[in-house]
Amino acid sequence: MKFGVAVTTSVTPAVTELDQKNYVELVSSEAETVGFDSIWVSDRTVYPADLPDRYPEQFGPGKNDPNAQNVLEALTTLSYIGGATSSIKLGTSVLVLPFRNPILNTKMISTLDVLSGGRLILGIGSGWMQEEFDAMGSDYNLRGQTTDEHLEFFLNSCTNEVFPGTSQGANPINMRLFPQAIQAPHPPIWIGGNSRASLLRTVRFANGWHAIRLTPKELRARKIELTELCHQTKRNISEIVVSLRATVSVGQSLYDESGERLPLTGSMDLIRQDINNYQESGLDYLVASMSGNSINNVIESVNLFGSEFID
């Protein structure tokens, strides 16, 4: 199994804007030194100021910290990390395509792959927060269709330097897009999400499926469903990386509402057993969102986890 680290505002209390630079630099540097395969960033533009009231099941008391939505812009951050590191892969977990112009986004993605020396893993999603869609002027009800169209454009542009553009006149103008990504035919595409729609999109477009916060039992069930979809479409399941992003709490167990310990939290022995369970369920790649109450605590967790589980 391979491991990545998410560089988001997972520190509680949330780090300030001035601290973000140090946080990104220090965690990325430690992850590369210890031997993690990748660094990952999230994507969020804006969110409602009354988020806990609108989504109490996710952000109410005792739930996810609303401050964790305060993340730096994804592609800009990865460009910075790429310049500050030398070999660690750079991933988006996940880039919400309906909020982005397909042409400009494709150019930014390809540029990042070029400047990083071909290190990008493109995790993508269709989004879920309707208020964010409204603010961005994107149709929430068409998010799946918009995502598919964006992916189709991206894949076409990666294999064809010239593509038909729009024109005010009768004849369309052929357009050329530069640069082409270093990774051929394109950077690895991982589809984020736990829904059946995400699995279908994975089989249709992607090199990987990027789940979030599933238990080993839940992951196993979804992997079986993904395998069946691959069989129906004559895709080889071995071509698809099964990945999971989940909270990792080194040394402190976390519990759900029923009092059950959350996987990947607690002692190293418990975490090791959880990793074994995930691996038996079909997991290939774990992206760890390290829990911590300070930047130093997160860095320490990165070091301890990497020293224990990375060869």
N, C-alpha and C positions, 0 to 999 in steps of 0.2 A: 504494500500500500504506500502511496505517496501522500505527502502532507503539505498544506499551504497555511498561511496565516492571513487573517483579515485585518487590514489596517483601517479601522473605522473608529468612531467615538464610542468604544466599548468601555471606556474608563468611567467609573461613577465615583464622585460627581464628574460630570462631563468636563473635558479639558477646554480651556478658553481658546480663542482664535490664535493668540500668540503662542500657546502651548502646542497647537496642532503641528506646527513645523517640526518642533523637536520630537513630538510623538511619532510622526511619520518617519523621520530620519532614523531615530533610535531603534524603533521596532523593525523597520526594514533591514537595517544594518545587522541587527542581532539575528534576524531570521536567516539572512544569507550566510552569516558566519557559522551558525549552528548546522545549516544544511537543509533548511526547508526548500521545497521545490518551487514555491511561488508565494507572491504577495497579492492580496485581493482588496479591492475597494468597492464600496456601494455607490448607488446612484439615487439621489433625492434632490429635487429642485426646491419646492416649497411644501409646507404642510400646515394644516389648520392650527391656530394658536390654542384652540380648545380641543386638541387631539384626544386627551383622555375621556372627555365627555362624549365625543363622537364615536370613539372606538374603545369602550370600556373593557371589552373582552381581551383586547390586545394591550391597551395602555392604561388601564385602570390601576387602582392601588394594588401593589404587589405584583404587577405585570411588567411588561417591557418598559424601560425608561424612555419617555418621549424625547429626552435629550439625545438619545442614540440616533435620532433622525438628523441631527446636525452634522452632516458629513461634507467634506470638501468635494468639489466637482471631480468626477471620476477620471476622465481622460487627462485632464490637466495634472492631477495628482500622480497618475501612473507615469506621465512624462517626466515629472520631477524625480520620482523613485527610480525610473530607468536611468537617469543621469547620475544618480547617487549610488547605484549598484552596478554590478558587472555581469552577473550571470543568472540571477534568480528570475523566474518567469513572472509576468505581470498579468493579473486577471481582473475582470470586472464581474462583480457579484451583486446585482447584474445591471447591465446597461439597459435602460427602458427606451426601446426604440420609438414608440409613438410620440415621444417628446422631442425627437431630433429630426432635422432635415436629412433625408437619405444621402444626398450628394455630399453635403458638408461633413456628415458623420463618417461616410466612407473614406473621404480624404483624411480626416483626423485619425481614424483607425489605422489606415495604411501608413500614414506618416509616423505614428507611434511605433508600428511594427518595424519600419525602416530604421528609425533613430535608436531603437532599443536593440537592434541586431536580431530581430525575429524572435522576440520573447513574449509576445502577446497571446493570451488566451481570452477569447471574446465570449464572456458569459452574457447572455441577453435575456430580457424578459418583456412582458407586455404591460406591466404595471397593475396596480390594484386600487389605489386611492382615488376615488372619483373627484374629490376636491382638487387634487393636483392636476388631473386632466382638465378640469374647468379652468384653472388658473393658466395652464399652458395652451389653451385653445385647441385641445385635442378631443376627439369624440370618444368618450369612455366606452360606448356600446360597440364601437368598431375597432377596439384596441387589438383584438386578435387578427383581424383582417389587415390592419395597418402594419402590425408586426411582420406578418407573412410577406406583404408587399415590400417592406423595407429589406427583409432578408433576401428576397428574390433579386432586388436591385443590387445589393451588396455582392451576392454570389456572381451575378452576371458581370459586374464591373471588375471582379477579381480575375475573371477568365477572358474578358474582352476589353481591350484598352479603349475601344470606340463604342459608344452606345447612342441610340437615338434620343435626342433632346426634344424639348418643346419649341414651337415656333409660332409667331403671330401670322405667318403666311400659310400658303397651302402645303409647302414642302417642309418636312421636319429637318432640323439641322443635326448632323452627327456630331457628337461631343466626345472629347478626349479627357480622361481623368488621370491625373498624375499625383502621387506615385502609385505604383503597384506594391502590395505588401511583399516582404521578403519571403515569408512562408508560403509555399506553393501547395495547392492553388490558392489558399487563403489561410489566415490564422485559424486555429481550432475554434469551432463554435460550440458552446455548451448552452443548452436551453435550461433556464431556471424555472423552478416551480414544481409543485407536487400534484397538479391536476392532470386529468387525462388529456386535456388539450396540450399541456406541456409535453407529455409523452408522445403524442401524435406529431407535434412540431419537431421533437427530437429525431424521430424516425425519418421525417421528411427532409430535414435540413442539416442535422448537426452531427458533430463528432463526439458529443458528450451530453449527459443529462445531469443537471445541477440541482439537487433537491435541497430542502432547508428544514432543519429541526425535526427529522423523522426518527423514530425509534428503530432499532434493528428489525423488529417485527413488521413495522410499517414499511420500511425500506424493502424488505424481502417481498412483500405483497406487490409493491409497485414495480420491482425488478421483474417479477413474474409477468405482470401486465405488459411491461416494456418488451420482454422477450417474445410474447405472443404477437404484439404489433410488428415486431421485426420479422417474425415468421410469415405474417400475412402479407407483408410488403417485400419479402425476399431480401431483407437486410440481415447482415450478420451481427448478432448482438455483441460479438467480441470486438467489433469495430467501434463500439460506443463506450466511452468512459463513464462509469457510474460514480458521481461525486456527491458529497453532502457538505453543506455548511452548517455548523452547529456550535453552540456555546461550549467552551471548555473551561472548567474551573478547577485548577490544580490545587489540591489540598483542602478544598471546601465543597462539601456536597450541597447541591441545590435541589429543591423539591417542587413538584407540581401541586395543584390544589388538593389532590387526593392524598398527598403525603408520600407519593412515590419519588424516589431519587431520580433526578434527570440523568440520562446517560452522559458519560464523559465529564462527570463532576465527582470530586472527592479525592481519595487517595490514588496514588499511582497504580496500586494493585487493582482498584476498581476500574480505573480508566483503561488499564491494559485489558481487562476482561471485556469491557465494552467495545474496545477496538477489535478484539477477536470476534465478538458477536456480530459487529458490523461487517467484518471481512467475510464471515460465514454467510451473511445475508446478501453478499454480492457487491460490497462497496470496494471501489478501486482507489478512491481519492477523498481525503478528508481536509476540508478547509476549516481551521480552528479560529473561532472568535474568542480570544482569550479574555476571560473575566478578570477584573482587577479594580482596586480602589485608588490606584495611582499609576502613573506612567512607569515608574520603577517596578511596581508589582506586576504589570503586564509583561515587561521585559524579562523579569525573573521567571515568569511562567513560560514564556517562549523558550528560554534557555533550558529550564527543567524538562519541559515536554520534549524538546528536540534532542536533548542529551539522552533521554530515556527511550525514545521510539524511533529515532532516525539513525540508520546505519552509517 
